Amino acid sequence: MELWLSDGVHATMIDEDAVFLDVATNAYFCLPAIGAALRLEGRKMIVLAEPLGEDLLEAGLASDAPVTGEGVMAQAPVHTARALIEALPVTTRLAPAWRHWRAAIVAGLANARDQGRSFAARLPPPSDTRAEAATPALLRDLAAFRGLAPWLPFDGACLYRSGLLRRYLAALGHRVDWVFGVRTWPFAAHCWLQAGEVALDDEAERLAAYHPIMVR
């Protein structure tokens, strides 16, 4: 049986386990030990057990027709921005300037308004292309953000922090990927920002435990 992930649903296989993310409800579903009955090929699913396919359709996780416009996937990051920034010559690192403060404050206020919005409403639309590799200009603006972040009255979990930094970088003209990942046993969900193979707000070594499930 050939099925497709429903609109707003994303999935990944971790060994023999399948994990689904339903953006509309901000809910994750894990189906353990079904690798013999389910294969993922992009957004297409090859379901080898008809009852499983019927259950996926009934749960709204699958569709019998393909859905387009759901973006691209990411690979786990290889490098960490923190290490790249520390390797920059001190003379090239930017101290926070007014444009950095302005971008951070505007991003923080927009993020604060997000607190009353659904998970789906917080996300940018899907993109058909990945963000380019981290440029020296991006790393310098990221270093400036790290210099002013302790003074900002904004904090929160990974969704909030990554959303804040994404808006800050966008205000300065940088496009980055917002990657959502999952792990199992124990199950955990996490998100981070990435440019090419560089993790911008986390350590690549730590993120190696997570499998990307959605990119925005």
C-alpha positions in Angstrom: 0.0 0.0 0.0 1.3 3.5 -0.9 0.3 6.4 1.3 1.6 9.9 1.8 2.1 12.0 4.9 -0.9 14.3 5.5 -0.7 18.0 5.2 1.2 19.3 8.2 2.4 15.9 9.2 6.1 15.0 9.3 7.9 11.7 10.1 11.2 10.1 10.4 12.5 6.5 11.0 14.9 6.0 13.9 16.2 2.4 13.6 12.9 0.4 13.6 10.8 3.1 15.2 8.6 5.6 13.3 8.0 9.1 14.8 5.3 11.4 13.5 4.9 15.1 14.2 1.5 16.7 13.6 2.1 20.4 13.3 -1.6 21.4 13.8 -1.8 19.8 17.2 1.9 20.1 18.2 1.8 16.4 19.0 4.4 13.6 18.5 3.5 10.0 18.0 6.0 7.1 18.2 5.2 3.7 16.6 8.0 1.4 17.9 9.4 -1.6 16.1 7.4 -1.2 12.8 10.4 -1.0 10.5 9.4 -4.3 8.8 5.9 -2.9 8.0 6.7 0.7 7.1 9.2 2.5 4.9 9.6 6.2 4.4 10.6 7.6 1.0 10.5 11.4 1.5 6.8 12.1 2.1 5.7 8.8 0.6 5.1 5.8 2.8 5.3 2.2 1.7 3.0 0.3 4.1 3.4 -3.4 4.0 0.6 -4.2 6.6 -2.9 -3.1 5.5 -4.2 -2.7 9.1 -1.3 -0.3 9.8 -2.2 1.8 6.8 -5.8 2.0 7.8 -4.8 3.1 11.3 -2.6 5.8 9.9 -5.4 7.1 7.6 -7.9 7.0 10.4 -5.5 8.9 12.7 -5.1 11.6 10.1 -1.4 11.0 9.8 -1.6 9.6 6.3 -3.4 10.5 3.0 -4.1 8.4 0.0 -3.0 11.3 -2.3 0.4 13.1 -2.3 0.6 16.5 -0.6 3.1 19.1 -2.0 4.8 22.1 -0.6 6.1 20.6 2.7 9.7 21.7 2.3 13.0 19.8 2.5 14.8 17.8 5.2 18.0 18.6 6.9 21.1 16.5 7.9 22.4 16.7 11.4 24.9 19.5 11.9 28.6 18.7 11.8 30.1 22.0 13.2 29.2 24.3 16.1 29.0 28.1 15.5 30.4 28.7 19.0 33.7 27.0 18.0 33.8 28.8 14.7 33.3 32.2 16.4 36.0 31.5 18.9 38.3 30.8 16.0 37.7 34.2 14.4 40.4 36.8 14.9 39.4 39.0 17.9 39.7 42.1 15.7 36.9 40.8 13.4 34.4 40.0 16.1 31.6 42.6 16.4 30.7 44.3 19.7 26.9 44.8 19.8 26.0 47.9 17.9 22.6 49.7 17.8 21.4 47.6 14.8 22.0 44.5 16.9 20.1 45.8 19.8 17.3 47.0 17.6 17.0 43.6 15.9 17.1 41.7 19.2 14.4 43.9 20.9 12.1 43.7 17.9 12.6 39.9 17.8 12.0 39.6 21.5 8.7 41.6 21.3 7.5 39.5 18.4 8.4 36.3 20.3 6.5 37.5 23.3 3.4 37.9 21.2 3.9 34.3 20.1 3.1 33.1 23.6 -0.6 33.3 22.9 -0.4 31.7 19.4 -0.5 28.0 18.4 2.6 26.1 17.5 1.6 26.1 13.8 1.1 29.8 13.8 4.6 30.4 15.2 6.3 28.6 12.3 7.4 30.3 9.1 6.1 28.7 5.9 7.9 25.7 4.4 10.7 26.3 2.0 11.9 24.2 -1.0 15.6 25.1 -0.4 18.0 24.8 2.5 19.8 27.8 4.0 23.3 28.3 2.7 26.4 27.7 4.7 27.2 30.0 7.6 29.0 33.1 6.3 31.5 35.2 8.3 28.9 38.0 8.4 26.4 35.7 10.0 28.9 34.5 12.5 29.8 38.0 13.5 26.2 39.0 14.0 25.7 35.8 16.0 28.7 36.7 18.2 27.2 40.2 18.7 23.9 38.5 19.8 25.8 36.4 22.3 27.3 39.6 23.7 24.0 41.3 24.3 21.8 38.2 25.1 22.5 38.4 28.9 21.0 41.9 29.0 17.8 40.9 27.2 14.7 40.3 29.4 13.7 37.3 27.2 14.3 33.7 27.9 12.5 30.4 27.5 12.7 26.8 26.2 14.3 25.8 22.9 11.3 26.8 20.8 11.3 30.3 22.3 15.1 30.7 22.1 15.4 29.5 18.6 12.5 31.6 17.5 14.0 34.7 19.0 17.4 34.1 17.4 15.8 33.3 14.0 13.9 36.6 14.0 17.0 38.5 15.1 19.1 37.0 12.3 16.3 37.6 9.7 16.2 41.3 10.7 19.9 41.5 9.9 19.4 39.8 6.5 20.4 36.2 7.3 18.3 33.2 6.3 18.7 30.1 8.4 17.0 26.8 8.9 14.8 26.1 11.9 15.3 22.4 12.5 13.1 20.2 14.7 14.5 16.9 15.8 13.5 13.9 17.9 15.2 11.0 19.7 13.8 7.8 21.3 14.4 5.7 24.4 13.9 8.0 26.1 11.8 10.1 23.7 12.7 13.8 23.5 11.9 16.6 21.0 14.2 19.5 20.4 14.7 22.4 18.0 17.7 24.5 16.8 18.9 26.8 14.1 21.3 25.6 11.4 23.1 27.2 8.4 24.5 24.5 6.1 26.3 22.1 8.4 26.7 24.5 11.3 24.5 24.5 14.4 24.0 28.1 15.5 22.5 27.9 18.9 23.5 24.4 20.2 26.4 22.0 20.1 26.7 19.7 17.1 27.9 16.9 19.3 24.8 17.1 21.4 22.5 17.4 18.4 23.9 14.2 16.9 21.5 12.3 19.2 18.5 13.9 17.4 17.0 12.9 14.0 15.6 15.9 12.0 11.9 15.5 11.4 11.0 19.0 10.1 12.7 22.1 8.8 11.3 25.6 8.5 
